Amino acid sequence: MKNKHSELPGKTVERLSQYRRTLFNSIREGKSNIYSHELARMMNLTPVQVRRDLMLIGYSGSQSKGYVIRDLVALIGRIIDSDEGQKIIIVGMGNLGRAITSYFSGKRDKLAIVAAFDNDLQKTDRIVAGIPCYHMNKIAGYIRQEQINIAVLTVSPEATHQVAKMLMEAGIKGILNYTSVPLTVPEDIHLEEYDIVTSLEKLAYLVK
């Protein structure tokens, strides 16, 4: 069932996730309250943008104390997390796949990387980066059995389209594509693509 926040713009959801990460850091520093201009400065945003985002999710602070950090973190969690949590698989367990798995481990209670898949027999049927790694021929059955909705794609460029098609046919609804090959997916599939070359070219342009 969709809630009243289920149609938030994608960019707003991205910022909510970033707000929460920044607020976690503030909690670790011993802060209990924060003003919009403080959060904006930490995020390289404008205070107007911060207030607009938080008003969109129905949260407002006080003029004297700003936002209560733990209350705001809890609200963001209720909006962008699912109650039962989400399982994630990594497809392609090379250096990048292992790095993503190791980095993400334990970062979020409601998101868990539970398995990896690869064609390399030296990696399959064993624990790699703390999770079980299986052969690709088991992926469709695993997705259906474990009701996996999200996959992180770190395979070789030449395998990207074939593997993405396999994932979608098995029931995957969200793909985070870390390959260098752009994907085109049906409207009912949610796709996020991370291209380090584009990010570096953007930075190179901005600093030249």
Phi, psi and omega per residue, in radians:
M1 nan 2.342 -3.136
K2 -1.416 2.513 3.049
N3 -1.778 -3.133 -3.044
K4 -1.194 -0.227 3.132
H5 -1.768 0.096 -2.980
S6 -1.230 -0.275 -3.119
E7 -1.898 0.439 3.081
L8 -1.072 2.471 3.075
P9 -1.018 2.565 -3.111
G10 -0.993 -0.713 -3.132
K11 -1.133 -0.603 3.088
T12 -1.149 -0.744 3.109
V13 -1.075 -0.719 3.092
E14 -1.015 -0.810 -3.112
R15 -1.176 -0.640 3.096
L16 -1.055 -0.732 3.085
S17 -1.077 -0.727 3.139
Q18 -1.209 -0.647 3.063
Y19 -1.032 -0.823 -3.097
R20 -1.056 -0.750 3.132
R21 -1.079 -0.735 3.118
T22 -1.160 -0.697 3.136
L23 -1.166 -0.625 3.046
F24 -1.008 -0.742 3.115
N25 -1.090 -0.685 3.129
S26 -1.140 -0.670 3.086
I27 -1.084 -0.754 3.129
R28 -1.100 -0.468 3.113
E29 -1.478 -0.014 3.070
G30 1.621 0.139 -3.133
K31 -1.430 2.513 3.093
S32 -1.966 -0.398 -3.132
N33 -2.349 2.730 -3.141
I34 -2.632 2.514 3.112
Y35 -1.639 2.772 -3.121
S36 -1.052 -0.657 -3.123
H37 -1.216 -0.514 3.076
E38 -1.216 -0.819 3.122
L39 -1.102 -0.688 3.126
A40 -1.091 -0.731 -3.133
R41 -1.117 -0.737 3.121
M42 -1.116 -0.512 -3.037
M43 -1.752 -0.013 -3.052
N44 1.006 0.726 3.078
L45 -2.100 3.099 3.036
T46 -1.642 2.629 3.069
P47 -1.010 -0.567 3.114
V48 -1.079 -0.738 3.134
Q49 -1.118 -0.737 3.131
V50 -1.083 -0.857 -3.119
R51 -1.099 -0.659 3.133
R52 -1.123 -0.772 3.135
D53 -1.089 -0.776 -3.070
L54 -1.289 -0.540 3.030
M55 -1.160 -0.589 -3.137
L56 -1.101 -0.525 3.119
I57 -1.727 0.155 3.029
G58 1.416 0.483 -3.136
Y59 -2.080 2.344 3.081
S60 -2.417 2.570 3.133
G61 -1.737 -3.004 3.080
S62 -1.883 2.655 -3.131
Q63 -1.130 -0.516 -3.064
S64 -1.477 -0.552 -3.046
K65 -2.126 -0.145 -3.111
G66 1.319 -2.526 -3.128
Y67 -1.649 2.462 3.007
V68 -1.397 1.995 -2.938
I69 -1.066 -0.849 -3.081
R70 -1.137 -0.630 3.101
D71 -1.139 -0.724 -3.130
L72 -1.181 -0.725 3.089
V73 -1.042 -0.759 -3.130
A74 -1.124 -0.719 3.140
L75 -1.144 -0.779 3.112
I76 -1.040 -0.714 3.112
G77 -1.070 -0.731 -3.137
R78 -1.149 -0.474 -3.093
I79 -1.473 -0.841 -2.996
I80 -1.692 -0.246 3.077
D81 -1.639 2.721 2.998
S82 -1.654 2.627 -3.073
D83 -1.041 -0.733 -3.059
E84 -1.545 -0.133 -3.096
G85 1.470 2.952 -3.113
Q86 -2.278 2.398 3.059
K87 -1.672 2.496 -3.099
I88 -2.231 2.513 3.015
I89 -2.048 2.630 3.028
I90 -1.814 2.256 3.136
V91 -1.994 1.872 -3.019
G92 1.878 1.798 -3.026
M93 -1.916 0.862 3.001
G94 -1.451 -2.750 -3.102
N95 -1.033 -0.752 -3.114
L96 -1.176 -0.784 3.124
G97 -1.032 -0.739 3.118
R98 -1.172 -0.681 -3.132
A99 -1.141 -0.754 3.121
I100 -1.088 -0.782 -3.122
T101 -1.080 -0.818 -3.120
S102 -1.137 -0.703 -3.123
Y103 -1.168 -0.725 -3.013
F104 -1.395 -0.340 -3.050
S105 -0.940 2.109 3.084
G106 1.369 0.066 -3.086
K107 -1.281 -0.574 -3.084
R108 -2.410 2.361 -3.132
D109 -1.183 -0.599 -3.010
K110 -1.651 0.029 3.087
L111 -2.268 2.226 -3.110
A112 -2.432 2.210 2.986
I113 -1.379 2.029 -2.975
V114 -1.863 -0.320 -3.109
A115 -2.852 2.813 3.069
A116 -2.269 2.810 -3.140
F117 -2.414 2.470 -3.109
D118 -2.759 2.791 3.084
N119 -1.595 -0.230 -3.082
D120 -1.306 2.005 -3.097
L121 -1.152 -0.293 3.086
Q122 -1.299 -0.270 -3.102
K123 -1.889 -0.384 -3.000
T124 -1.437 2.741 -3.130
D125 1.026 0.695 3.060
R126 -2.720 3.003 3.116
I127 -1.543 2.195 3.112
V128 -2.221 2.186 -3.127
A129 0.936 0.597 3.029
G130 1.529 0.022 3.129
I131 -2.309 2.718 3.113
P132 -1.206 2.403 3.110
C133 -2.006 2.193 -3.094
Y134 -2.013 2.854 3.082
H135 -1.257 2.632 -3.106
M136 -1.025 -0.454 -3.107
N137 -1.229 -0.120 3.107
K138 -1.770 0.005 -2.930
I139 -1.214 -0.747 -3.087
A140 -1.103 -0.786 3.124
G141 -1.108 -0.693 -3.135
Y142 -1.132 -0.778 -3.133
I143 -1.020 -0.787 -3.112
R144 -1.224 -0.748 -3.097
Q145 -1.163 -0.741 -3.080
E146 -1.624 -0.003 3.132
Q147 0.952 0.926 3.124
I148 -1.420 2.330 3.126
N149 -1.926 -0.331 -3.003
I150 -2.193 2.366 3.076
A151 -2.292 2.454 3.017
V152 -1.799 2.160 -3.002
L153 -1.803 2.002 3.140
T154 -2.296 0.590 -3.105
V155 -1.458 3.087 3.116
S156 -1.183 2.691 -3.125
P157 -0.959 -0.716 -3.080
E158 -1.207 -0.335 -3.138
A159 -1.698 -0.109 -2.961
T160 -1.017 -0.923 -3.057
H161 -1.122 -0.753 -3.118
Q162 -1.113 -0.771 -3.116
V163 -1.198 -0.717 3.115
A164 -1.052 -0.738 3.116
K165 -1.080 -0.741 3.112
M166 -1.072 -0.737 -3.138
L167 -1.105 -0.799 -3.109
M168 -1.159 -0.678 3.114
E169 -1.151 -0.490 3.138
A170 -1.430 -0.208 3.084
G171 2.062 0.053 3.106
I172 -1.139 2.352 -3.117
K173 -1.931 -0.231 -3.141
G174 -2.438 2.259 -3.127
I175 -2.177 2.220 2.960
L176 -1.781 1.909 -3.008
N177 -1.677 1.911 3.105
Y178 -1.719 0.096 3.138
T179 -1.438 3.007 3.127
S180 -1.549 0.089 -3.092
V181 -1.826 2.061 3.092
P182 -1.144 2.534 3.140
L183 -1.985 2.611 2.961
T184 -2.038 2.180 -3.047
V185 -2.222 2.783 3.074
P186 -1.089 2.866 -3.073
E187 -1.105 -0.460 -3.097
D188 -1.506 0.051 3.082
I189 -1.851 2.310 3.117
H190 -1.660 2.177 -3.058
L191 -2.141 2.279 2.974
E192 -2.121 2.265 -3.118
E193 -2.077 2.259 3.136
Y194 -1.988 2.031 -3.100
D195 -2.102 1.833 -3.094
I196 -1.138 -0.535 3.125
V197 -1.111 -0.814 3.128
T198 -1.077 -0.731 3.135
S199 -1.100 -0.740 3.124
L200 -1.208 -0.647 3.099
E201 -1.142 -0.645 3.087
K202 -1.084 -0.815 3.115
L203 -1.088 -0.740 -3.134
A204 -1.068 -0.694 3.108
Y205 -1.141 -0.756 -3.074
L206 -1.183 -0.550 -3.080
V207 -1.696 -0.125 -3.074
K208 -1.200 nan nan
